[in-house]
Amino acid sequence: MTLDLLAPRGAAEPWREPWAYWGAMTHATATVPAPVAALNVDALRYNALDMLVRAGGVPIRVASKSIRVREVLDALLRMPGFAGILAFTLPEALWLAGSGDDLHRDVVLGYPTADRVALGRLVADDAAAARITLMVDDPAQLDLVDAVAAPGTRPVIRVAIDADASWRNAALGHVGVRRSPLHEVADVTRFARHIAGRPGFRLVGLMMYEAQIAGQPDAAGPGDPVIRWMQRRSADELRERRGAIATALRDVAPLEFVNGGGTGSLEVTAADEAVTEVTAGSGLLAGHLFSRYRAFDPAPAAAFALDVVRKPLPDVATVLGGGWVASGPPVASRQPEPVWPTGLRTLGREGAGEVQTPLQGPNARSLRAGDRVWFRHAKSGELAERVDRYAVVSGDDVVAEYPTYRGEGRAFL
């Protein structure tokens, strides 16, 4: 089955009635052995259309690390408003670009690479070099390419500059993630001129990812007013600085794109006149970390179910497996979240375990061996690294199965 996200929708927002939504998911996957990873078509369609509205007509580049299922990636790229891929690693980019599919003709690496084997494949393939853009923020990264193949012996390599979008505040210090060393306009411009002066490279783009806005929930706790204040101040500073950087770089090279944003900042980033495209991915499958924003409320498009195998106490039900903890700081929010039946929680001293996960709560009393518990993973794409396929659910039925990258035999970083 080819996934068509433009087809007529089914029941209107069925996830608003959890008892019916999770009941239908349970019924549809009843014959699929656990662990079951499921993808709900109606929820995915809702999230994709909601993102397009939030982006306000600015094209959305799809972050493949937040999907890791080719059929889903392609279905999104077939929708007007989604264009291009932001890949995680160069081997992944080569795999996607090498498919020959026109949907994969524009693949930008989200991070620099030091993979000499993959660089060797890139410089030996004219078609791949025309489709893939490397991300750089240091001359040493260009040196790696030249060490693999000297200019004149290889195709010209497309590159984009990753400039730091974090906020530097006198009281708070560095606010954001540690990415590029290039922060000020002069630093970015100096590096752009360095690229322009080196044979064998072509500067085509700029990326500035504001993690402190896009990746920071603002409806999660008592500190939210401070977070929203920080995000407003950061957005104001970034709008001015990103505009100045983009203007300066266009005096050096004719940029094809200025990229910014993420699921959590689509409205803010798309409103920046310097930005020509935004990137998003996490809100499509909607890991539970993205249920804590004021601006949007994504549907739970991807989830997984585990079987209850024992009852150590009347109010504790233990499922087999479950230790699928997401990357990031070792805090409770990175654990998978039990969502159905409601009222279940992991135990403080055990959490989500490698071999078993005890769950406690009033509804655990009615669970028996063989019953199923649904979980949402914290981060959207990382669930695909645990399973080899998704059961695709529409209504009460499994209508298809889509392999993940892992299911296609691909184990990227």
C-alpha positions in Angstrom: 0.0 0.0 0.0 1.3 3.4 -1.0 0.7 5.9 1.8 -1.5 8.8 0.6 -1.8 11.6 3.1 -3.9 13.7 0.8 -6.7 11.0 0.7 -10.0 11.8 2.5 -9.7 11.6 6.2 -11.5 9.0 8.4 -13.2 9.8 11.6 -12.6 13.4 12.8 -9.8 13.5 15.3 -10.5 10.1 16.9 -7.6 10.5 19.4 -9.7 13.1 21.2 -11.6 10.1 22.6 -8.8 8.0 24.0 -11.0 5.1 25.0 -12.1 4.7 21.4 -8.8 5.5 19.8 -6.6 3.2 21.8 -9.4 0.6 21.8 -9.3 0.6 18.0 -5.5 0.4 17.9 -5.7 -2.6 20.3 -8.3 -4.3 18.2 -6.5 -3.6 14.9 -3.2 -5.1 16.1 -4.6 -7.9 18.2 -3.0 -10.6 16.1 0.4 -8.9 15.8 2.8 -10.3 18.4 4.3 -7.8 20.8 6.2 -5.6 20.8 3.9 -3.8 18.3 4.9 -0.5 16.8 1.9 1.1 15.2 1.4 4.1 13.0 -2.0 5.7 12.8 -2.7 7.2 9.4 -5.4 9.7 10.5 -3.2 11.0 13.2 -0.2 11.4 10.9 -2.3 13.2 8.3 -3.6 15.5 11.0 -0.1 16.4 12.2 1.2 16.9 8.6 -1.6 19.3 7.7 -1.4 21.1 11.0 2.4 21.7 10.4 1.6 23.1 6.9 -0.8 25.6 8.5 1.6 26.6 11.2 4.4 27.1 8.6 2.2 29.7 6.8 3.3 28.7 3.3 7.0 28.5 4.0 8.3 25.1 2.6 9.0 22.4 5.2 12.1 20.3 4.9 11.5 16.9 6.5 14.0 15.9 9.2 14.5 12.2 8.4 15.9 11.3 11.8 12.5 11.9 13.2 10.8 9.5 10.8 13.3 6.7 9.7 10.6 5.0 7.5 11.0 5.6 3.8 7.4 5.2 2.9 6.3 7.8 5.4 9.1 10.1 4.3 8.0 9.8 0.7 4.3 10.3 1.5 5.2 13.6 3.2 7.3 14.7 0.3 4.4 14.0 -2.1 2.4 16.6 -0.2 2.5 20.2 -1.5 4.3 22.3 1.1 6.9 19.7 2.1 10.2 19.8 0.1 13.6 18.3 0.6 15.2 16.1 3.3 17.4 17.0 6.2 19.4 13.8 6.7 21.2 12.7 9.8 24.4 11.1 8.4 26.2 11.0 5.1 25.6 7.2 4.6 21.9 7.8 5.1 22.0 10.7 2.6 23.8 8.6 0.0 21.3 5.8 0.5 18.3 8.1 0.0 19.8 10.1 -2.8 21.0 6.9 -4.6 17.4 5.6 -4.9 16.9 7.5 -8.1 13.6 8.9 -6.8 13.0 12.5 -7.6 11.6 13.0 -4.1 15.2 12.5 -2.9 16.9 14.9 -5.2 17.5 17.5 -2.4 19.2 16.1 0.6 20.9 18.3 3.1 23.0 16.9 5.9 22.0 18.3 9.3 25.4 17.8 10.8 29.1 17.8 9.7 30.6 14.4 8.8 34.0 12.9 9.3 33.1 9.6 7.6 36.0 9.2 5.1 34.4 6.1 3.5 31.2 7.8 2.9 33.0 10.9 1.6 34.8 8.6 -0.8 31.5 7.4 -2.2 30.2 11.0 -2.5 33.2 12.3 -4.5 33.0 9.2 -6.8 29.4 9.8 -7.7 28.5 12.9 -9.7 24.7 12.3 -9.3 25.0 12.0 -5.5 27.2 15.1 -5.4 24.5 17.1 -7.2 21.8 15.9 -4.8 23.6 16.1 -1.4 24.7 19.2 0.5 27.2 18.8 3.3 27.0 20.9 6.5 30.1 22.6 7.6 31.3 25.1 10.2 35.1 24.6 10.3 37.8 24.6 7.6 39.0 21.3 9.0 35.8 19.7 7.6 36.7 20.9 4.1 40.2 19.5 4.6 38.7 16.1 5.2 37.0 16.2 1.8 40.2 17.3 0.1 42.1 14.6 1.8 39.8 12.0 0.2 39.9 13.5 -3.2 41.7 16.7 -4.3 39.9 19.5 -6.2 39.9 18.9 -9.9 39.7 15.1 -9.5 36.2 15.1 -8.1 32.9 16.9 -8.6 32.3 20.3 -6.9 30.9 19.6 -3.4 27.8 21.5 -2.3 28.1 22.9 1.3 25.9 24.9 3.7 27.1 26.7 6.8 25.7 25.8 10.2 25.7 29.0 12.2 25.0 29.1 16.0 21.5 30.2 16.7 21.8 30.0 20.5 21.2 33.1 22.7 23.9 34.7 24.7 22.5 36.5 27.6 24.5 38.4 30.3 22.6 36.9 33.1 21.8 33.4 31.8 25.0 32.8 29.7 24.7 30.4 26.8 21.1 29.4 26.1 20.6 26.7 23.5 22.6 23.7 22.4 26.3 23.5 21.6 26.5 23.3 17.8 28.5 25.6 15.6 31.4 27.8 16.8 30.2 30.4 14.3 28.0 32.9 16.1 28.7 36.5 15.1 28.0 37.9 11.6 31.8 38.5 11.0 32.7 34.9 12.0 30.1 33.4 9.6 31.1 35.8 6.8 34.8 35.1 7.2 34.1 31.4 6.9 31.9 31.9 3.8 34.7 33.8 2.1 37.1 31.0 3.0 34.7 28.5 1.3 34.3 30.7 -1.8 38.1 31.0 -2.1 38.6 27.2 -2.1 38.4 25.3 -5.3 36.1 22.2 -5.3 33.4 23.6 -3.1 30.2 25.7 -3.6 28.4 27.5 -0.8 24.6 27.0 -1.4 22.9 27.4 2.0 22.8 28.6 5.6 21.2 26.7 8.5 20.5 28.2 12.0 18.6 25.9 14.3 17.1 27.6 17.4 16.9 24.6 19.8 16.1 26.9 22.8 12.8 27.8 21.0 12.0 24.8 18.8 13.0 22.1 21.3 12.0 23.6 24.6 8.5 22.8 25.8 6.7 25.8 27.2 3.6 24.2 28.8 5.3 21.6 31.1 5.6 23.2 34.5 5.8 26.1 36.9 8.9 27.6 35.1 7.0 28.1 31.8 6.6 31.9 32.1 10.4 32.2 32.3 10.8 29.9 29.4 8.4 31.9 27.3 10.2 35.1 28.3 13.5 33.6 27.2 12.0 32.4 23.9 10.6 35.8 23.0 13.9 37.6 23.8 15.9 34.9 21.9 13.6 35.1 18.9 14.0 38.9 18.7 17.8 38.7 18.9 18.0 35.9 16.4 15.7 37.6 13.8 18.1 40.5 13.7 21.3 38.4 13.6 20.1 35.8 11.2 18.9 38.5 8.8 22.3 40.2 8.9 24.1 36.9 8.4 22.0 36.0 5.4 22.5 39.4 3.8 26.2 39.2 4.3 26.5 35.7 2.9 24.5 36.6 -0.2 27.3 39.1 -1.0 29.6 36.1 -1.0 27.5 33.5 -2.8 24.0 33.1 -4.3 22.4 31.1 -1.5 19.7 28.6 -2.5 18.2 28.4 1.0 18.3 29.8 4.5 17.0 27.1 6.9 15.8 27.4 10.4 13.4 26.1 13.0 11.9 22.9 14.1 8.6 21.4 15.1 8.3 23.6 18.2 9.0 26.9 16.4 7.3 26.7 13.0 5.3 29.9 13.5 8.1 32.0 14.9 10.7 30.8 12.4 8.5 31.0 9.3 7.7 34.6 10.2 11.4 35.5 9.9 11.8 37.2 6.5 15.4 35.9 6.2 14.2 32.3 6.3 13.3 30.5 3.0 12.5 27.1 4.5 11.9 25.5 7.9 12.7 22.0 9.1 10.4 19.8 11.1 9.9 16.1 11.8 9.3 15.3 15.4 5.7 16.6 15.5 4.7 14.3 12.6 4.9 11.0 14.6 4.6 13.0 17.8 6.7 11.5 20.6 5.4 12.5 23.9 8.0 15.3 24.4 5.9 17.3 21.9 2.8 17.1 23.9 4.0 20.0 26.2 3.7 23.0 23.9 1.1 25.8 24.0 1.1 26.5 20.3 0.1 23.1 19.0 -1.3 19.8 20.2 -0.1 16.9 17.9 -2.0 13.6 17.6 -0.2 10.4 18.9 0.6 9.1 15.4 3.2 6.5 16.5 3.0 4.3 19.6 4.0 0.8 20.8 2.3 -1.9 22.8 3.7 -4.4 25.1 2.1 -7.5 26.7 1.4 -7.9 30.4 3.1 -11.1 31.5 2.8 -11.1 35.3 1.1 -9.5 38.3 3.5 -9.2 41.3 0.9 -7.2 43.2 -2.8 -6.6 42.7 -2.1 -3.0 41.6 1.0 -3.7 39.6 1.1 -5.2 36.1 4.4 -6.1 34.5 4.9 -5.9 30.8 7.8 -7.7 28.9 10.5 -5.3 27.9 9.9 -1.5 27.7 13.3 0.0 28.4 13.2 2.1 25.2 14.6 5.3 26.8 15.2 8.2 24.5 18.5 10.1 24.1 19.1 13.3 26.1 19.6 14.1 29.8 18.8 11.1 32.1 15.5 12.5 33.4 12.0 11.0 33.7 10.7 12.7 30.6 13.0 10.5 28.4 11.2 7.3 29.5 8.4 5.9 27.4 5.1 7.1 28.7 2.3 4.5 29.4 -0.9 6.1 27.9 -3.5 3.3 27.8 -5.0 2.1 30.0 -4.8 5.5 31.7 -3.4 6.0 35.2 -0.4 3.8 34.9 3.1 4.8 35.9 6.5 3.3 36.1 8.0 2.5 39.5 10.5 5.1 40.8 13.2 2.5 41.6 12.8 0.5 38.3 11.6 2.8 35.6 11.4 1.3 32.1 13.4 -1.9 32.2 15.5 -3.8 29.7 13.6 -7.0 30.3 10.5 -5.9 32.1 8.6 -2.8 33.2 6.3 -2.9 36.2 3.4 -0.5 36.0 1.4 0.7 39.0 -1.9 2.4 39.2 -5.7 1.9 39.7 -6.2 0.4 36.2 -3.4 -2.0 36.8 -5.8 -4.0 39.0 -7.9 -5.0 36.0 -5.0 -6.0 33.8 -4.3 -9.7 33.3 -1.5 -11.7 31.5 -2.0 -11.3 27.8 -3.5 -7.8 28.0 -1.7 -4.9 26.2 -0.4 -1.6 27.4 0.2 1.3 24.9 3.2 3.5 25.3 4.4 6.7 23.5 8.1 7.1 22.9 9.7 10.3 24.1 11.4 11.1 20.8 9.6 10.4 17.5 12.2 8.8 15.3 14.1 6.8 17.9 11.3 4.3 18.2 12.1 3.1 14.7 15.6 1.9 15.9 13.9 -0.6 18.2 11.6 -2.3 15.6 11.9 -3.5 12.0 8.4 -2.4 10.9 5.3 -0.4 11.7 1.8 -1.8 11.6 -0.1 0.9 9.7 -3.6 1.4 11.3 -6.6 3.0 9.7 -9.8 2.8 11.7 -10.0 -0.7 13.2 -7.7 -2.4 10.7 -4.0 -2.9 9.9 -3.9 -1.8 6.3 -0.2 -2.2 5.6 3.2 -2.8 7.2 6.1 -0.4 6.5 9.7 -1.4 7.2 11.8 1.0 9.2 15.4 1.8 8.2 16.3 -1.1 10.5 13.8 -3.3 8.7 15.5 -2.5 5.4 18.8 -3.6 6.9 20.1 -0.1 7.5 21.7 0.8 10.9 22.7 4.4 10.6 24.0 6.3 13.6 
